[in-house]
């Protein structure tokens, strides 16, 4: 089941603030930037870059993903490996709050989210 509209707005506000804080300086944002999307009960954070052989096309490199589990009221944490599949973040596979997820991604102690 998807997150409620109220919760989506809250997520957009929290993740939007995180993304704004971690975006690169304005003068390089046409070369690299940070974005996010809320999709059903998941939130994805990704890096935006022009395609190397077609600068008019923008690519997304996934950094982190979290999915809300309504039954347990927790957020599952994922990172994308080189196989381009989402894998559970084993140091902490789930957190109690979206803020905890953003803290994990920000610290990136195991270099899983940002490489």
Contact map, one row per residue, 1 for C-alpha under 8 A:
1110000000000000000000000000000000000001100000000000000000000000000001000000000000000000000000000000000000000000000
1111000000000000000000000000000000000001100000000000000000000000000000000000000000000000000000000000000000000000000
1111101100000000000000000000000000000001100000000000000000000000000100000000000000000000000000000000000000000000000
0111111100000000000000000000000000000000000000000000000000000000000000000000000000000000000000000000000000000000000
0011111110000000000000000000000000000000000000000000000000000000000000000000000000000000000000000000000000000000000
0001111111000000000000000000000000000000000000000000000000000000000000000000000000000000000000000000000000000000000
0011111111100000000000000000000000000000000000000000000000000000000000000000000000000000000000000000000000000000000
0011111111110000000000000000000000000100000000000000000000000000000000000000000000000000000000000000000000000000000
0000111111111000000000000000000000000000000000000000000000000000000000000000000000000000000000000000000000000000000
0000011111111100000000000000000000000000000000000000000000000000000000000000000000000000000000000000000000000000000
0000001111111111000000000000000000000100000000000000000000000000000000000000000000000000000000000100000000000000000
0000000111111111000000000000000000000100000000000000000000000000000000000000000000000000000000000000000000000000000
0000000011111111100000000000000000000000000000000000000000000000000000000000000000000000000000000000000000000000000
0000000001111111110000000000000000000000000000000000000000000000000000000000000000000000000000000010000000000000000
0000000000111111111000000000000000010000000000000000000000000000000000000000000000000000000000000000010000000000000
0000000000111111111100000000000000010000000000000000000000000000000000000000000000000000000000000000000000000000000
0000000000001111111110000000000000000000000000000000000000000000000000000000000000000000000000000000000000000000000
0000000000000111111111000000000000000000000000000000000000000000000000000000000000000000000000000000010000000000000
0000000000000011111111100000000001110000000000000000000000000000000000000000000000000000000000000000000000000000000
0000000000000001111111100000000000000000000000000000000000000000000000000000000000000000000000000000000000000000000
0000000000000000111111100000000000000000000000000000000000000000000000000000000000000000000000000000000000000000000
0000000000000000011111110000000001000000000000000000000000000000000000000000000000000000000000000000000000000000000
0000000000000000001111111000100011000000000000000000000000000000000000000000000000000000000000000000000000000000000
0000000000000000000001111101100111000000000000000000000000000000000000000000000000000000000000000000000000000000000
0000000000000000000000111111100000000000000000000000000000000000000000000000000000000000000000000000000000000000000
0000000000000000000000011111100000000000000000000000000000000000000000000000000000000000000000000000000000000000000
0000000000000000000000001111110000000000000000000000000000000000000000000000000000000000000000000000000000000000000
0000000000000000000000011111111110000000000000000000000000000000000000000000000000000000000000000000000000000000000
0000000000000000000000111111111110000000000000000000000000000000000000000000000000000000000000000000000000000000000
0000000000000000000000000011111110000000000000001100000000000000000000000000000000000000000000000000000000000000000
0000000000000000000000000001111110000000000000001100000000000000000000000000000000000000000000000000000000000000000
0000000000000000000000010001111111000000000000111100000000000000000000000000000000000000000000000000000000000000000
0000000000000000000000110001111111100000000000111000000000000000000000000000000000000000000000000000000000000000000
0000000000000000001001110000000111110000000011110000000000000000000000000000000000000000000000000000000000000000000
0000000000000000001000000000000011111000000011110000000000000000000000000000000000000000000000000000000000000000000
0000000000000011001000000000000001111100001111000000000000000000000000000000000000000000000000000000000000000000000
0000000000000000000000000000000000111110001110000000000000000000000000000000000000000000000000000000000000000000000
0000000100110000000000000000000000011111111100000000000000000000000000000000000000000000000000000000000000000000000
0000000000000000000000000000000000001111111100000000000000000000000000000000000000000000000000000000000000000000000
1110000000000000000000000000000000000111110000000000000000000000000000000000000000000000000000000000000000000000000
1110000000000000000000000000000000000111111000000000000000000000001110000000000000000000000000000000000000000000000
0000000000000000000000000000000000000111111100000000000000000000111100000000000000000000000000000000000000000000000
0000000000000000000000000000000000011110111110000000000000000000111000000000000000000000000000000000000000000000000
0000000000000000000000000000000000011110011111000000000000000111110000000000000000000000000000000000000000000000000
0000000000000000000000000000000001111000001111100000000000000111100000000000000000000000000000000000000000000000000
0000000000000000000000000000000001110000000111110000000000011111000000000000000000000000000000000000000000000000000
0000000000000000000000000000000111100000000011111000000000011110000000000000000000000000000000000000000000000000000
0000000000000000000000000000000111100000000001111100000001111000000000000000000000000000000000000000000000000000000
0000000000000000000000000000011110000000000000111110000001111000000000000000000000000000000000000000000000000000000
0000000000000000000000000000011100000000000000011111011111100000000000000000000000000000000000000000000000000000000
0000000000000000000000000000000000000000000000001111111111100000000000000000000000000000000000000000000000000000000
0000000000000000000000000000000000000000000000000111111000000000000000000000000000000000000000000000000000000000000
0000000000000000000000000000000000000000000000000011111000000000000000000000000000000000000000000000000000000000000
0000000000000000000000000000000000000000000000000111111110000000000000000000000000000000000000000000000000000000000
0000000000000000000000000000000000000000000000000111111111000000000000000000000000000000000000000000000000000000000
0000000000000000000000000000000000000000000000000110011111000000000000000000000000000000000000000000000000000000000
0000000000000000000000000000000000000000000000000110011111100000000000000000000000000000000000000000000000000000000
0000000000000000000000000000000000000000000000011110001111110000000000000000000000000000000000000000000000000000000
0000000000000000000000000000000000000000000000011110000011111000000000000000000000000000000000000000000000000000000
0000000000000000000000000000000000000000000001111000000001111100000000000000000000000000000000000000000000000000000
0000000000000000000000000000000000000000000001111000000000111110000000000000000000000000000000000000000000000000000
0000000000000000000000000000000000000000000111100000000000011111000000000000000100000000000000000000000000000000000
0000000000000000000000000000000000000000000111100000000000001111100000000000001100000000000000000000000000000000110
0000000000000000000000000000000000000000000111000000000000000111110000000000111100000000000000000000000010000000100
0000000000000000000000000000000000000000011110000000000000000011111000000000111000000100000000000000000000000000000
0000000000000000000000000000000000000000011100000000000000000001111100000011110000000000000000000000100000000000000
0000000000000000000000000000000000000000111000000000000000000000111110000011100000000000000000000000000000000000000
0010000000000000000000000000000000000000110000000000000000000000011111001111000000000000000000000000000000000000000
0000000000000000000000000000000000000000100000000000000000000000001111111111000000000000000000000000000000000000000
1000000000000000000000000000000000000000000000000000000000000000000111111100000000000000000000000000000000000000000
0000000000000000000000000000000000000000000000000000000000000000000011111000000000000000000000000000000000000000000
0000000000000000000000000000000000000000000000000000000000000000000011111100000000000000000000000000000000000000000
0000000000000000000000000000000000000000000000000000000000000000000111111110000000000000000000010000000000000000000
0000000000000000000000000000000000000000000000000000000000000000000111011111000000000000000001111000000000000000000
0000000000000000000000000000000000000000000000000000000000000000011110001111100000000000000001111100100000000000000
0000000000000000000000000000000000000000000000000000000000000000011110000111110000000001000011100000000000000000000
0000000000000000000000000000000000000000000000000000000000000001111000000011111000000001100111100000100000000000000
0000000000000000000000000000000000000000000000000000000000000001110000000001111100000111100010000000000000000000000
0000000000000000000000000000000000000000000000000000000000000011100000000000111110000111100000000000000000000001100
0000000000000000000000000000000000000000000000000000000000000111000000000000011111111110000000000000000000000001100
0000000000000000000000000000000000000000000000000000000000000000000000000000001111111110000000000000000000000001000
0000000000000000000000000000000000000000000000000000000000000000000000000000000111111000000000000000000000000000000
0000000000000000000000000000000000000000000000000000000000000000000000000000000111111000000000000000000000000000000
0000000000000000000000000000000000000000000000000000000000000000000000000000000111111100000000000000000000000000000
0000000000000000000000000000000000000000000000000000000000000000000000000000000111111110000000000000000000000000000
0000000000000000000000000000000000000000000000000000000000000000100000000000011110011111000000000000000000000000000
0000000000000000000000000000000000000000000000000000000000000000000000000000011110001111100000000000000000000000000
0000000000000000000000000000000000000000000000000000000000000000000000000001111000000111110010000000000000000000000
0000000000000000000000000000000000000000000000000000000000000000000000000000111000000011111111000000000000000000000
0000000000000000000000000000000000000000000000000000000000000000000000000000000000000001111110000000000000000000000
0000000000000000000000000000000000000000000000000000000000000000000000000000000000000000111110000000000000000000000
0000000000000000000000000000000000000000000000000000000000000000000000000000100000000000111111100000000000000000000
0000000000000000000000000000000000000000000000000000000000000000000000000001110000000001111111100000000000000000000
0000000000000000000000000000000000000000000000000000000000000000000000000111100000000000100111110000000000000000000
0000000000000000000000000000000000000000000000000000000000000000000000000111100000000000000111111101100000000000000
0000000000000000000000000000000000000000000000000000000000000000000000001110000000000000000001111101000000000000000
0000000000000000000000000000000000000000000000000000000000000000000000000110000000000000000000111111100000000000000
0000000000100000000000000000000000000000000000000000000000000000000000000010000000000000000000111111110000000000000
0000000000000100000000000000000000000000000000000000000000000000000000000000000000000000000000001111111000000000000
0000000000000000000000000000000000000000000000000000000000000000000000000000000000000000000000111111111100000000000
0000000000000000000000000000000000000000000000000000000000000000010000000010100000000000000000101111111110000000000
0000000000000010010000000000000000000000000000000000000000000000000000000000000000000000000000000111111111000000000
0000000000000000000000000000000000000000000000000000000000000000000000000000000000000000000000000011111111100000000
0000000000000000000000000000000000000000000000000000000000000000000000000000000000000000000000000001111111111000000
0000000000000000000000000000000000000000000000000000000000000001000000000000000000000000000000000000111111110000100
0000000000000000000000000000000000000000000000000000000000000000000000000000000000000000000000000000011111110000000
0000000000000000000000000000000000000000000000000000000000000000000000000000000000000000000000000000001111111000000
0000000000000000000000000000000000000000000000000000000000000000000000000000000000000000000000000000000111111111110
0000000000000000000000000000000000000000000000000000000000000000000000000000000000000000000000000000000100111111000
0000000000000000000000000000000000000000000000000000000000000000000000000000000000000000000000000000000000011111000
0000000000000000000000000000000000000000000000000000000000000000000000000000000000000000000000000000000000011111111
0000000000000000000000000000000000000000000000000000000000000000000000000000001110000000000000000000000000011111111
0000000000000000000000000000000000000000000000000000000000000011000000000000001100000000000000000000000010010011111
0000000000000000000000000000000000000000000000000000000000000010000000000000000000000000000000000000000000010011111
0000000000000000000000000000000000000000000000000000000000000000000000000000000000000000000000000000000000000011111
